[in-house]
Amino acid sequence: MNVLDIFKKNNSSGNVAKDRLKLLLVSDRASCSPEIMEMIKNDMIAVIAKYMEIDGSGLDIQITQTKENGMEIPALVANIPILQIKHMEAEG
């Protein structure tokens, strides 16, 4: 699976608009731009794709709030459906 194939899922106008809105909401919570969120998402996909085949249509990345030591802090939560683990030769 090519990393770019992930973004070729059902790209109707409604789906594209929905994805953009989700990205805006996530970036607003994290106080970072949608462009930065998209770069983070792309980097995560690229790294994970080295080791496993994933279902890009089910990919969901969100920033939520979590409490730690009585303080609310942002947390990155990724739901990435794994289709298959790639078996690689150990480097030696």
PyMOL Python script that loads the backbone (N, CA, C, O; Angstrom):
from pymol import cmd

cmd.read_pdbstr("""\
ATOM      1  N   MET A   1       0.845  -1.184   0.000  1.00  0.00           N
ATOM      2  CA  MET A   1       0.000   0.000   0.000  1.00  0.00           C
ATOM      3  C   MET A   1       0.882   1.236   0.000  1.00  0.00           C
ATOM      4  O   MET A   1       1.782   1.357   0.831  1.00  0.00           O
ATOM      5  N   ASN A   2       0.641   2.126  -0.897  1.00  0.00           N
ATOM      6  CA  ASN A   2       1.349   3.387  -0.987  1.00  0.00           C
ATOM      7  C   ASN A   2       0.728   4.354   0.021  1.00  0.00           C
ATOM      8  O   ASN A   2      -0.492   4.386   0.176  1.00  0.00           O
ATOM      9  N   VAL A   3       1.552   5.136   0.701  1.00  0.00           N
ATOM     10  CA  VAL A   3       1.054   6.093   1.688  1.00  0.00           C
ATOM     11  C   VAL A   3       0.052   7.051   1.054  1.00  0.00           C
ATOM     12  O   VAL A   3      -0.922   7.438   1.700  1.00  0.00           O
ATOM     13  N   LEU A   4       0.272   7.433  -0.183  1.00  0.00           N
ATOM     14  CA  LEU A   4      -0.634   8.373  -0.842  1.00  0.00           C
ATOM     15  C   LEU A   4      -2.000   7.750  -1.124  1.00  0.00           C
ATOM     16  O   LEU A   4      -2.989   8.470  -1.260  1.00  0.00           O
ATOM     17  N   ASP A   5      -2.065   6.422  -1.212  1.00  0.00           N
ATOM     18  CA  ASP A   5      -3.350   5.752  -1.439  1.00  0.00           C
ATOM     19  C   ASP A   5      -4.320   6.003  -0.296  1.00  0.00           C
ATOM     20  O   ASP A   5      -5.535   5.950  -0.488  1.00  0.00           O
ATOM     21  N   ILE A   6      -3.799   6.273   0.873  1.00  0.00           N
ATOM     22  CA  ILE A   6      -4.649   6.516   2.038  1.00  0.00           C
ATOM     23  C   ILE A   6      -5.552   7.718   1.796  1.00  0.00           C
ATOM     24  O   ILE A   6      -6.697   7.747   2.247  1.00  0.00           O
ATOM     25  N   PHE A   7      -5.033   8.697   1.089  1.00  0.00           N
ATOM     26  CA  PHE A   7      -5.794   9.918   0.883  1.00  0.00           C
ATOM     27  C   PHE A   7      -6.690   9.856  -0.355  1.00  0.00           C
ATOM     28  O   PHE A   7      -7.392  10.819  -0.663  1.00  0.00           O
ATOM     29  N   LYS A   8      -6.665   8.721  -1.066  1.00  0.00           N
ATOM     30  CA  LYS A   8      -7.498   8.568  -2.252  1.00  0.00           C
ATOM     31  C   LYS A   8      -8.808   7.867  -1.944  1.00  0.00           C
ATOM     32  O   LYS A   8      -9.503   7.408  -2.850  1.00  0.00           O
ATOM     33  N   LYS A   9      -9.149   7.784  -0.645  1.00  0.00           N
ATOM     34  CA  LYS A   9     -10.405   7.157  -0.281  1.00  0.00           C
ATOM     35  C   LYS A   9     -11.550   7.979  -0.870  1.00  0.00           C
ATOM     36  O   LYS A   9     -11.311   8.997  -1.519  1.00  0.00           O
ATOM     37  N   ASN A  10     -12.724   7.570  -0.660  1.00  0.00           N
ATOM     38  CA  ASN A  10     -13.920   8.216  -1.203  1.00  0.00           C
ATOM     39  C   ASN A  10     -13.846   9.732  -0.992  1.00  0.00           C
ATOM     40  O   ASN A  10     -14.223  10.231   0.068  1.00  0.00           O
ATOM     41  N   ASN A  11     -13.363  10.460  -1.996  1.00  0.00           N
ATOM     42  CA  ASN A  11     -13.117  11.891  -1.876  1.00  0.00           C
ATOM     43  C   ASN A  11     -14.276  12.738  -2.402  1.00  0.00           C
ATOM     44  O   ASN A  11     -14.064  13.664  -3.185  1.00  0.00           O
ATOM     45  N   SER A  12     -15.479  12.429  -1.982  1.00  0.00           N
ATOM     46  CA  SER A  12     -16.598  13.280  -2.361  1.00  0.00           C
ATOM     47  C   SER A  12     -16.450  14.612  -1.644  1.00  0.00           C
ATOM     48  O   SER A  12     -15.723  14.712  -0.656  1.00  0.00           O
ATOM     49  N   SER A  13     -17.127  15.619  -2.131  1.00  0.00           N
ATOM     50  CA  SER A  13     -17.033  16.950  -1.524  1.00  0.00           C
ATOM     51  C   SER A  13     -17.407  16.914  -0.054  1.00  0.00           C
ATOM     52  O   SER A  13     -16.779  17.579   0.770  1.00  0.00           O
ATOM     53  N   GLY A  14     -18.427  16.141   0.271  1.00  0.00           N
ATOM     54  CA  GLY A  14     -18.871  16.038   1.662  1.00  0.00           C
ATOM     55  C   GLY A  14     -17.809  15.440   2.556  1.00  0.00           C
ATOM     56  O   GLY A  14     -17.582  15.928   3.663  1.00  0.00           O
ATOM     57  N   ASN A  15     -17.146  14.375   2.085  1.00  0.00           N
ATOM     58  CA  ASN A  15     -16.097  13.746   2.890  1.00  0.00           C
ATOM     59  C   ASN A  15     -14.898  14.663   3.062  1.00  0.00           C
ATOM     60  O   ASN A  15     -14.316  14.732   4.145  1.00  0.00           O
ATOM     61  N   VAL A  16     -14.530  15.361   2.009  1.00  0.00           N
ATOM     62  CA  VAL A  16     -13.401  16.290   2.082  1.00  0.00           C
ATOM     63  C   VAL A  16     -13.726  17.408   3.067  1.00  0.00           C
ATOM     64  O   VAL A  16     -12.886  17.765   3.892  1.00  0.00           O
ATOM     65  N   ALA A  17     -14.910  17.953   2.993  1.00  0.00           N
ATOM     66  CA  ALA A  17     -15.323  19.029   3.907  1.00  0.00           C
ATOM     67  C   ALA A  17     -15.349  18.525   5.353  1.00  0.00           C
ATOM     68  O   ALA A  17     -14.918  19.227   6.267  1.00  0.00           O
ATOM     69  N   LYS A  18     -15.851  17.320   5.551  1.00  0.00           N
ATOM     70  CA  LYS A  18     -15.906  16.725   6.889  1.00  0.00           C
ATOM     71  C   LYS A  18     -14.498  16.548   7.456  1.00  0.00           C
ATOM     72  O   LYS A  18     -14.254  16.871   8.618  1.00  0.00           O
ATOM     73  N   ASP A  19     -13.575  16.038   6.645  1.00  0.00           N
ATOM     74  CA  ASP A  19     -12.197  15.845   7.093  1.00  0.00           C
ATOM     75  C   ASP A  19     -11.538  17.182   7.432  1.00  0.00           C
ATOM     76  O   ASP A  19     -10.810  17.285   8.419  1.00  0.00           O
ATOM     77  N   ARG A  20     -11.791  18.190   6.625  1.00  0.00           N
ATOM     78  CA  ARG A  20     -11.209  19.514   6.892  1.00  0.00           C
ATOM     79  C   ARG A  20     -11.764  20.107   8.182  1.00  0.00           C
ATOM     80  O   ARG A  20     -11.025  20.716   8.955  1.00  0.00           O
ATOM     81  N   LEU A  21     -13.061  19.931   8.416  1.00  0.00           N
ATOM     82  CA  LEU A  21     -13.668  20.442   9.643  1.00  0.00           C
ATOM     83  C   LEU A  21     -13.091  19.738  10.862  1.00  0.00           C
ATOM     84  O   LEU A  21     -12.790  20.384  11.866  1.00  0.00           O
ATOM     85  N   LYS A  22     -12.935  18.420  10.785  1.00  0.00           N
ATOM     86  CA  LYS A  22     -12.349  17.674  11.896  1.00  0.00           C
ATOM     87  C   LYS A  22     -10.933  18.157  12.172  1.00  0.00           C
ATOM     88  O   LYS A  22     -10.540  18.312  13.328  1.00  0.00           O
ATOM     89  N   LEU A  23     -10.168  18.394  11.114  1.00  0.00           N
ATOM     90  CA  LEU A  23      -8.803  18.865  11.270  1.00  0.00           C
ATOM     91  C   LEU A  23      -8.770  20.251  11.917  1.00  0.00           C
ATOM     92  O   LEU A  23      -7.909  20.526  12.753  1.00  0.00           O
ATOM     93  N   LEU A  24      -9.694  21.113  11.537  1.00  0.00           N
ATOM     94  CA  LEU A  24      -9.768  22.449  12.139  1.00  0.00           C
ATOM     95  C   LEU A  24     -10.111  22.373  13.622  1.00  0.00           C
ATOM     96  O   LEU A  24      -9.524  23.086  14.436  1.00  0.00           O
ATOM     97  N   LEU A  25     -11.056  21.512  13.970  1.00  0.00           N
ATOM     98  CA  LEU A  25     -11.442  21.367  15.373  1.00  0.00           C
ATOM     99  C   LEU A  25     -10.292  20.820  16.206  1.00  0.00           C
ATOM    100  O   LEU A  25     -10.036  21.289  17.315  1.00  0.00           O
ATOM    101  N   VAL A  26      -9.607  19.832  15.666  1.00  0.00           N
ATOM    102  CA  VAL A  26      -8.472  19.241  16.366  1.00  0.00           C
ATOM    103  C   VAL A  26      -7.364  20.270  16.542  1.00  0.00           C
ATOM    104  O   VAL A  26      -6.805  20.398  17.631  1.00  0.00           O
ATOM    105  N   SER A  27      -7.045  20.997  15.492  1.00  0.00           N
ATOM    106  CA  SER A  27      -5.967  21.974  15.574  1.00  0.00           C
ATOM    107  C   SER A  27      -6.320  23.109  16.529  1.00  0.00           C
ATOM    108  O   SER A  27      -5.441  23.658  17.194  1.00  0.00           O
ATOM    109  N   ASP A  28      -7.604  23.462  16.601  1.00  0.00           N
ATOM    110  CA  ASP A  28      -8.031  24.506  17.520  1.00  0.00           C
ATOM    111  C   ASP A  28      -7.810  24.073  18.957  1.00  0.00           C
ATOM    112  O   ASP A  28      -7.343  24.862  19.778  1.00  0.00           O
ATOM    113  N   ARG A  29      -8.140  22.826  19.270  1.00  0.00           N
ATOM    114  CA  ARG A  29      -7.933  22.308  20.628  1.00  0.00           C
ATOM    115  C   ARG A  29      -6.461  22.311  21.008  1.00  0.00           C
ATOM    116  O   ARG A  29      -6.115  22.558  22.164  1.00  0.00           O
ATOM    117  N   ALA A  30      -5.611  22.043  20.059  1.00  0.00           N
ATOM    118  CA  ALA A  30      -4.170  21.932  20.337  1.00  0.00           C
ATOM    119  C   ALA A  30      -3.451  23.257  20.170  1.00  0.00           C
ATOM    120  O   ALA A  30      -2.250  23.345  20.423  1.00  0.00           O
ATOM    121  N   SER A  31      -4.160  24.277  19.752  1.00  0.00           N
ATOM    122  CA  SER A  31      -3.558  25.581  19.490  1.00  0.00           C
ATOM    123  C   SER A  31      -2.421  25.484  18.480  1.00  0.00           C
ATOM    124  O   SER A  31      -1.392  26.144  18.628  1.00  0.00           O
ATOM    125  N   CYS A  32      -2.611  24.657  17.454  1.00  0.00           N
ATOM    126  CA  CYS A  32      -1.645  24.615  16.359  1.00  0.00           C
ATOM    127  C   CYS A  32      -2.428  24.638  15.047  1.00  0.00           C
ATOM    128  O   CYS A  32      -3.612  24.305  15.007  1.00  0.00           O
ATOM    129  N   SER A  33      -1.761  25.026  14.009  1.00  0.00           N
ATOM    130  CA  SER A  33      -2.439  25.236  12.735  1.00  0.00           C
ATOM    131  C   SER A  33      -2.863  23.917  12.095  1.00  0.00           C
ATOM    132  O   SER A  33      -2.278  22.870  12.375  1.00  0.00           O
ATOM    133  N   PRO A  34      -3.891  23.969  11.227  1.00  0.00           N
ATOM    134  CA  PRO A  34      -4.296  22.765  10.494  1.00  0.00           C
ATOM    135  C   PRO A  34      -3.156  22.202   9.650  1.00  0.00           C
ATOM    136  O   PRO A  34      -3.069  20.990   9.457  1.00  0.00           O
ATOM    137  N   GLU A  35      -2.287  23.067   9.150  1.00  0.00           N
ATOM    138  CA  GLU A  35      -1.159  22.604   8.347  1.00  0.00           C
ATOM    139  C   GLU A  35      -0.216  21.743   9.186  1.00  0.00           C
ATOM    140  O   GLU A  35       0.265  20.709   8.723  1.00  0.00           O
ATOM    141  N   ILE A  36       0.047  22.174  10.424  1.00  0.00           N
ATOM    142  CA  ILE A  36       0.909  21.401  11.321  1.00  0.00           C
ATOM    143  C   ILE A  36       0.245  20.071  11.652  1.00  0.00           C
ATOM    144  O   ILE A  36       0.916  19.039  11.671  1.00  0.00           O
ATOM    145  N   MET A  37      -1.056  20.075  11.913  1.00  0.00           N
ATOM    146  CA  MET A  37      -1.769  18.825  12.211  1.00  0.00           C
ATOM    147  C   MET A  37      -1.698  17.875  11.028  1.00  0.00           C
ATOM    148  O   MET A  37      -1.526  16.670  11.214  1.00  0.00           O
ATOM    149  N   GLU A  38      -1.826  18.394   9.827  1.00  0.00           N
ATOM    150  CA  GLU A  38      -1.749  17.556   8.621  1.00  0.00           C
ATOM    151  C   GLU A  38      -0.339  16.975   8.470  1.00  0.00           C
ATOM    152  O   GLU A  38      -0.183  15.815   8.088  1.00  0.00           O
ATOM    153  N   MET A  39       0.686  17.779   8.772  1.00  0.00           N
ATOM    154  CA  MET A  39       2.060  17.285   8.680  1.00  0.00           C
ATOM    155  C   MET A  39       2.308  16.184   9.719  1.00  0.00           C
ATOM    156  O   MET A  39       2.972  15.191   9.424  1.00  0.00           O
ATOM    157  N   ILE A  40       1.780  16.359  10.922  1.00  0.00           N
ATOM    158  CA  ILE A  40       1.911  15.331  11.955  1.00  0.00           C
ATOM    159  C   ILE A  40       1.242  14.044  11.499  1.00  0.00           C
ATOM    160  O   ILE A  40       1.809  12.959  11.630  1.00  0.00           O
ATOM    161  N   LYS A  41       0.036  14.169  10.963  1.00  0.00           N
ATOM    162  CA  LYS A  41      -0.713  13.010  10.476  1.00  0.00           C
ATOM    163  C   LYS A  41       0.070  12.293   9.366  1.00  0.00           C
ATOM    164  O   LYS A  41       0.193  11.068   9.384  1.00  0.00           O
ATOM    165  N   ASN A  42       0.589  13.046   8.417  1.00  0.00           N
ATOM    166  CA  ASN A  42       1.351  12.458   7.309  1.00  0.00           C
ATOM    167  C   ASN A  42       2.618  11.775   7.803  1.00  0.00           C
ATOM    168  O   ASN A  42       2.971  10.696   7.325  1.00  0.00           O
ATOM    169  N   ASP A  43       3.304  12.396   8.756  1.00  0.00           N
ATOM    170  CA  ASP A  43       4.518  11.792   9.296  1.00  0.00           C
ATOM    171  C   ASP A  43       4.208  10.496  10.038  1.00  0.00           C
ATOM    172  O   ASP A  43       4.935   9.511   9.906  1.00  0.00           O
ATOM    173  N   MET A  44       3.132  10.497  10.815  1.00  0.00           N
ATOM    174  CA  MET A  44       2.744   9.286  11.536  1.00  0.00           C
ATOM    175  C   MET A  44       2.425   8.158  10.554  1.00  0.00           C
ATOM    176  O   MET A  44       2.849   7.019  10.751  1.00  0.00           O
ATOM    177  N   ILE A  45       1.691   8.473   9.516  1.00  0.00           N
ATOM    178  CA  ILE A  45       1.331   7.468   8.509  1.00  0.00           C
ATOM    179  C   ILE A  45       2.582   6.917   7.841  1.00  0.00           C
ATOM    180  O   ILE A  45       2.701   5.707   7.645  1.00  0.00           O
ATOM    181  N   ALA A  46       3.509   7.791   7.492  1.00  0.00           N
ATOM    182  CA  ALA A  46       4.734   7.357   6.817  1.00  0.00           C
ATOM    183  C   ALA A  46       5.543   6.409   7.697  1.00  0.00           C
ATOM    184  O   ALA A  46       6.057   5.402   7.210  1.00  0.00           O
ATOM    185  N   VAL A  47       5.659   6.718   8.972  1.00  0.00           N
ATOM    186  CA  VAL A  47       6.434   5.867   9.879  1.00  0.00           C
ATOM    187  C   VAL A  47       5.725   4.531  10.091  1.00  0.00           C
ATOM    188  O   VAL A  47       6.356   3.478  10.006  1.00  0.00           O
ATOM    189  N   ILE A  48       4.440   4.563  10.362  1.00  0.00           N
ATOM    190  CA  ILE A  48       3.688   3.334  10.618  1.00  0.00           C
ATOM    191  C   ILE A  48       3.663   2.446   9.381  1.00  0.00           C
ATOM    192  O   ILE A  48       3.719   1.221   9.495  1.00  0.00           O
ATOM    193  N   ALA A  49       3.580   3.053   8.199  1.00  0.00           N
ATOM    194  CA  ALA A  49       3.511   2.282   6.948  1.00  0.00           C
ATOM    195  C   ALA A  49       4.793   1.487   6.688  1.00  0.00           C
ATOM    196  O   ALA A  49       4.775   0.551   5.888  1.00  0.00           O
ATOM    197  N   LYS A  50       5.895   1.832   7.337  1.00  0.00           N
ATOM    198  CA  LYS A  50       7.123   1.052   7.201  1.00  0.00           C
ATOM    199  C   LYS A  50       6.957  -0.344   7.803  1.00  0.00           C
ATOM    200  O   LYS A  50       7.583  -1.302   7.350  1.00  0.00           O
ATOM    201  N   TYR A  51       6.117  -0.446   8.816  1.00  0.00           N
ATOM    202  CA  TYR A  51       6.030  -1.668   9.600  1.00  0.00           C
ATOM    203  C   TYR A  51       4.712  -2.420   9.463  1.00  0.00           C
ATOM    204  O   TYR A  51       4.642  -3.614   9.757  1.00  0.00           O
ATOM    205  N   MET A  52       3.684  -1.736   9.024  1.00  0.00           N
ATOM    206  CA  MET A  52       2.396  -2.391   8.901  1.00  0.00           C
ATOM    207  C   MET A  52       1.529  -1.727   7.843  1.00  0.00           C
ATOM    208  O   MET A  52       1.672  -0.540   7.550  1.00  0.00           O
ATOM    209  N   GLU A  53       0.634  -2.514   7.284  1.00  0.00           N
ATOM    210  CA  GLU A  53      -0.336  -1.990   6.327  1.00  0.00           C
ATOM    211  C   GLU A  53      -1.539  -1.526   7.138  1.00  0.00           C
ATOM    212  O   GLU A  53      -2.074  -2.265   7.964  1.00  0.00           O
ATOM    213  N   ILE A  54      -1.950  -0.299   6.886  1.00  0.00           N
ATOM    214  CA  ILE A  54      -3.064   0.254   7.653  1.00  0.00           C
ATOM    215  C   ILE A  54      -4.235   0.599   6.751  1.00  0.00           C
ATOM    216  O   ILE A  54      -4.084   0.738   5.537  1.00  0.00           O
ATOM    217  N   ASP A  55      -5.412   0.735   7.366  1.00  0.00           N
ATOM    218  CA  ASP A  55      -6.623   1.127   6.654  1.00  0.00           C
ATOM    219  C   ASP A  55      -6.782   2.636   6.792  1.00  0.00           C
ATOM    220  O   ASP A  55      -7.266   3.126   7.813  1.00  0.00           O
ATOM    221  N   GLY A  56      -6.377   3.361   5.772  1.00  0.00           N
ATOM    222  CA  GLY A  56      -6.437   4.817   5.803  1.00  0.00           C
ATOM    223  C   GLY A  56      -7.838   5.369   5.919  1.00  0.00           C
ATOM    224  O   GLY A  56      -8.028   6.466   6.443  1.00  0.00           O
ATOM    225  N   SER A  57      -8.829   4.625   5.435  1.00  0.00           N
ATOM    226  CA  SER A  57     -10.210   5.129   5.512  1.00  0.00           C
ATOM    227  C   SER A  57     -10.723   5.124   6.947  1.00  0.00           C
ATOM    228  O   SER A  57     -11.666   5.847   7.268  1.00  0.00           O
ATOM    229  N   GLY A  58     -10.112   4.317   7.815  1.00  0.00           N
ATOM    230  CA  GLY A  58     -10.535   4.267   9.208  1.00  0.00           C
ATOM    231  C   GLY A  58      -9.649   5.072  10.132  1.00  0.00           C
ATOM    232  O   GLY A  58      -9.844   5.064  11.347  1.00  0.00           O
ATOM    233  N   LEU A  59      -8.680   5.764   9.569  1.00  0.00           N
ATOM    234  CA  LEU A  59      -7.736   6.550  10.346  1.00  0.00           C
ATOM    235  C   LEU A  59      -8.431   7.707  11.043  1.00  0.00           C
ATOM    236  O   LEU A  59      -9.182   8.457  10.420  1.00  0.00           O
ATOM    237  N   ASP A  60      -8.177   7.848  12.337  1.00  0.00           N
ATOM    238  CA  ASP A  60      -8.777   8.944  13.098  1.00  0.00           C
ATOM    239  C   ASP A  60      -7.743   9.448  14.099  1.00  0.00           C
ATOM    240  O   ASP A  60      -7.304   8.700  14.973  1.00  0.00           O
ATOM    241  N   ILE A  61      -7.359  10.704  13.974  1.00  0.00           N
ATOM    242  CA  ILE A  61      -6.404  11.314  14.892  1.00  0.00           C
ATOM    243  C   ILE A  61      -7.086  12.508  15.540  1.00  0.00           C
ATOM    244  O   ILE A  61      -7.642  13.372  14.861  1.00  0.00           O
ATOM    245  N   GLN A  62      -7.031  12.539  16.867  1.00  0.00           N
ATOM    246  CA  GLN A  62      -7.695  13.619  17.603  1.00  0.00           C
ATOM    247  C   GLN A  62      -6.787  14.128  18.709  1.00  0.00           C
ATOM    248  O   GLN A  62      -5.897  13.423  19.184  1.00  0.00           O
ATOM    249  N   ILE A  63      -7.031  15.348  19.101  1.00  0.00           N
ATOM    250  CA  ILE A  63      -6.386  15.878  20.292  1.00  0.00           C
ATOM    251  C   ILE A  63      -7.487  16.068  21.320  1.00  0.00           C
ATOM    252  O   ILE A  63      -8.478  16.758  21.081  1.00  0.00           O
ATOM    253  N   THR A  64      -7.288  15.441  22.465  1.00  0.00           N
ATOM    254  CA  THR A  64      -8.267  15.524  23.546  1.00  0.00           C
ATOM    255  C   THR A  64      -7.594  16.154  24.754  1.00  0.00           C
ATOM    256  O   THR A  64      -6.394  16.426  24.739  1.00  0.00           O
ATOM    257  N   GLN A  65      -8.363  16.379  25.781  1.00  0.00           N
ATOM    258  CA  GLN A  65      -7.821  16.899  27.030  1.00  0.00           C
ATOM    259  C   GLN A  65      -7.756  15.758  28.038  1.00  0.00           C
ATOM    260  O   GLN A  65      -8.691  14.965  28.151  1.00  0.00           O
ATOM    261  N   THR A  66      -6.668  15.683  28.756  1.00  0.00           N
ATOM    262  CA  THR A  66      -6.513  14.686  29.810  1.00  0.00           C
ATOM    263  C   THR A  66      -5.991  15.388  31.056  1.00  0.00           C
ATOM    264  O   THR A  66      -5.358  16.440  30.971  1.00  0.00           O
ATOM    265  N   LYS A  67      -6.262  14.800  32.195  1.00  0.00           N
ATOM    266  CA  LYS A  67      -5.793  15.402  33.443  1.00  0.00           C
ATOM    267  C   LYS A  67      -4.540  14.684  33.920  1.00  0.00           C
ATOM    268  O   LYS A  67      -4.476  13.455  33.950  1.00  0.00           O
ATOM    269  N   GLU A  68      -3.550  15.481  34.291  1.00  0.00           N
ATOM    270  CA  GLU A  68      -2.326  14.949  34.861  1.00  0.00           C
ATOM    271  C   GLU A  68      -1.885  15.890  35.959  1.00  0.00           C
ATOM    272  O   GLU A  68      -1.695  17.083  35.727  1.00  0.00           O
ATOM    273  N   ASN A  69      -1.724  15.356  37.145  1.00  0.00           N
ATOM    274  CA  ASN A  69      -1.352  16.166  38.309  1.00  0.00           C
ATOM    275  C   ASN A  69      -2.322  17.332  38.512  1.00  0.00           C
ATOM    276  O   ASN A  69      -1.908  18.435  38.868  1.00  0.00           O
ATOM    277  N   GLY A  70      -3.608  17.082  38.285  1.00  0.00           N
ATOM    278  CA  GLY A  70      -4.619  18.097  38.496  1.00  0.00           C
ATOM    279  C   GLY A  70      -4.715  19.149  37.407  1.00  0.00           C
ATOM    280  O   GLY A  70      -5.517  20.077  37.515  1.00  0.00           O
ATOM    281  N   MET A  71      -3.913  19.021  36.363  1.00  0.00           N
ATOM    282  CA  MET A  71      -3.938  19.994  35.269  1.00  0.00           C
ATOM    283  C   MET A  71      -4.451  19.326  34.009  1.00  0.00           C
ATOM    284  O   MET A  71      -4.172  18.154  33.758  1.00  0.00           O
ATOM    285  N   GLU A  72      -5.209  20.083  33.212  1.00  0.00           N
ATOM    286  CA  GLU A  72      -5.658  19.565  31.921  1.00  0.00           C
ATOM    287  C   GLU A  72      -4.589  19.853  30.878  1.00  0.00           C
ATOM    288  O   GLU A  72      -4.144  20.989  30.715  1.00  0.00           O
ATOM    289  N   ILE A  73      -4.187  18.799  30.176  1.00  0.00           N
ATOM    290  CA  ILE A  73      -3.189  18.950  29.126  1.00  0.00           C
ATOM    291  C   ILE A  73      -3.689  18.259  27.866  1.00  0.00           C
ATOM    292  O   ILE A  73      -4.458  17.302  27.954  1.00  0.00           O
ATOM    293  N   PRO A  74      -3.267  18.726  26.695  1.00  0.00           N
ATOM    294  CA  PRO A  74      -3.698  18.068  25.455  1.00  0.00           C
ATOM    295  C   PRO A  74      -3.009  16.717  25.297  1.00  0.00           C
ATOM    296  O   PRO A  74      -1.859  16.537  25.696  1.00  0.00           O
ATOM    297  N   ALA A  75      -3.744  15.763  24.700  1.00  0.00           N
ATOM    298  CA  ALA A  75      -3.195  14.435  24.424  1.00  0.00           C
ATOM    299  C   ALA A  75      -3.561  14.053  22.997  1.00  0.00           C
ATOM    300  O   ALA A  75      -4.699  14.243  22.568  1.00  0.00           O
ATOM    301  N   LEU A  76      -2.605  13.521  22.274  1.00  0.00           N
ATOM    302  CA  LEU A  76      -2.829  13.061  20.909  1.00  0.00           C
ATOM    303  C   LEU A  76      -3.313  11.618  20.971  1.00  0.00           C
ATOM    304  O   LEU A  76      -2.647  10.755  21.544  1.00  0.00           O
ATOM    305  N   VAL A  77      -4.480  11.361  20.378  1.00  0.00           N
ATOM    306  CA  VAL A  77      -5.066  10.023  20.361  1.00  0.00           C
ATOM    307  C   VAL A  77      -5.230   9.611  18.908  1.00  0.00           C
ATOM    308  O   VAL A  77      -5.846  10.322  18.113  1.00  0.00           O
ATOM    309  N   ALA A  78      -4.672   8.454  18.570  1.00  0.00           N
ATOM    310  CA  ALA A  78      -4.742   7.975  17.190  1.00  0.00           C
ATOM    311  C   ALA A  78      -5.413   6.608  17.160  1.00  0.00           C
ATOM    312  O   ALA A  78      -5.038   5.702  17.904  1.00  0.00           O
ATOM    313  N   ASN A  79      -6.400   6.473  16.300  1.00  0.00           N
ATOM    314  CA  ASN A  79      -7.056   5.204  16.043  1.00  0.00           C
ATOM    315  C   ASN A  79      -6.701   4.838  14.612  1.00  0.00           C
ATOM    316  O   ASN A  79      -7.220   5.425  13.662  1.00  0.00           O
ATOM    317  N   ILE A  80      -5.804   3.855  14.464  1.00  0.00           N
ATOM    318  CA  ILE A  80      -5.287   3.495  13.150  1.00  0.00           C
ATOM    319  C   ILE A  80      -5.505   1.999  12.938  1.00  0.00           C
ATOM    320  O   ILE A  80      -4.748   1.186  13.466  1.00  0.00           O
ATOM    321  N   PRO A  81      -6.529   1.628  12.175  1.00  0.00           N
ATOM    322  CA  PRO A  81      -6.797   0.201  11.945  1.00  0.00           C
ATOM    323  C   PRO A  81      -5.651  -0.473  11.194  1.00  0.00           C
ATOM    324  O   PRO A  81      -5.231  -0.015  10.131  1.00  0.00           O
ATOM    325  N   ILE A  82      -5.156  -1.563  11.764  1.00  0.00           N
ATOM    326  CA  ILE A  82      -4.043  -2.319  11.178  1.00  0.00           C
ATOM    327  C   ILE A  82      -4.607  -3.456  10.352  1.00  0.00           C
ATOM    328  O   ILE A  82      -5.384  -4.273  10.846  1.00  0.00           O
ATOM    329  N   LEU A  83      -4.211  -3.503   9.088  1.00  0.00           N
ATOM    330  CA  LEU A  83      -4.645  -4.582   8.207  1.00  0.00           C
ATOM    331  C   LEU A  83      -3.684  -5.761   8.264  1.00  0.00           C
ATOM    332  O   LEU A  83      -4.103  -6.918   8.248  1.00  0.00           O
ATOM    333  N   GLN A  84      -2.391  -5.458   8.330  1.00  0.00           N
ATOM    334  CA  GLN A  84      -1.401  -6.527   8.300  1.00  0.00           C
ATOM    335  C   GLN A  84      -0.066  -5.997   8.809  1.00  0.00           C
ATOM    336  O   GLN A  84       0.326  -4.871   8.499  1.00  0.00           O
ATOM    337  N   ILE A  85       0.623  -6.814   9.589  1.00  0.00           N
ATOM    338  CA  ILE A  85       1.963  -6.483  10.041  1.00  0.00           C
ATOM    339  C   ILE A  85       2.942  -6.947   8.965  1.00  0.00           C
ATOM    340  O   ILE A  85       2.833  -8.065   8.462  1.00  0.00           O
ATOM    341  N   LYS A  86       3.887  -6.094   8.616  1.00  0.00           N
ATOM    342  CA  LYS A  86       4.912  -6.458   7.648  1.00  0.00           C
ATOM    343  C   LYS A  86       6.021  -7.210   8.383  1.00  0.00           C
ATOM    344  O   LYS A  86       6.508  -6.749   9.415  1.00  0.00           O
ATOM    345  N   HIS A  87       6.413  -8.350   7.860  1.00  0.00           N
ATOM    346  CA  HIS A  87       7.495  -9.123   8.452  1.00  0.00           C
ATOM    347  C   HIS A  87       8.790  -8.710   7.784  1.00  0.00           C
ATOM    348  O   HIS A  87       8.968  -8.863   6.576  1.00  0.00           O
ATOM    349  N   MET A  88       9.677  -8.191   8.586  1.00  0.00           N
ATOM    350  CA  MET A  88      10.932  -7.662   8.050  1.00  0.00           C
ATOM    351  C   MET A  88      12.099  -8.478   8.602  1.00  0.00           C
ATOM    352  O   MET A  88      12.041  -9.008   9.711  1.00  0.00           O
ATOM    353  N   GLU A  89      13.145  -8.564   7.809  1.00  0.00           N
ATOM    354  CA  GLU A  89      14.376  -9.208   8.251  1.00  0.00           C
ATOM    355  C   GLU A  89      15.049  -8.300   9.269  1.00  0.00           C
ATOM    356  O   GLU A  89      15.075  -7.082   9.091  1.00  0.00           O
ATOM    357  N   ALA A  90      15.586  -8.869  10.318  1.00  0.00           N
ATOM    358  CA  ALA A  90      16.302  -8.081  11.316  1.00  0.00           C
ATOM    359  C   ALA A  90      17.590  -7.565  10.708  1.00  0.00           C
ATOM    360  O   ALA A  90      18.332  -8.292  10.048  1.00  0.00           O
ATOM    361  N   GLU A  91      17.835  -6.273  10.954  1.00  0.00           N
ATOM    362  CA  GLU A  91      19.075  -5.673  10.460  1.00  0.00           C
ATOM    363  C   GLU A  91      20.209  -6.084  11.385  1.00  0.00           C
ATOM    364  O   GLU A  91      20.045  -6.097  12.605  1.00  0.00           O
ATOM    365  N   GLY A  92      21.333  -6.412  10.822  1.00  0.00           N
ATOM    366  CA  GLY A  92      22.410  -6.851  11.688  1.00  0.00           C
ATOM    367  C   GLY A  92      23.721  -6.562  11.186  1.00  0.00           C
ATOM    368  O   GLY A  92      24.716  -6.887  11.835  1.00  0.00           O
TER     369      GLY A  92
END
""", "prot")
cmd.dss("prot")
cmd.show_as("cartoon", "prot")
cmd.util.cbc("prot")
cmd.orient("prot")
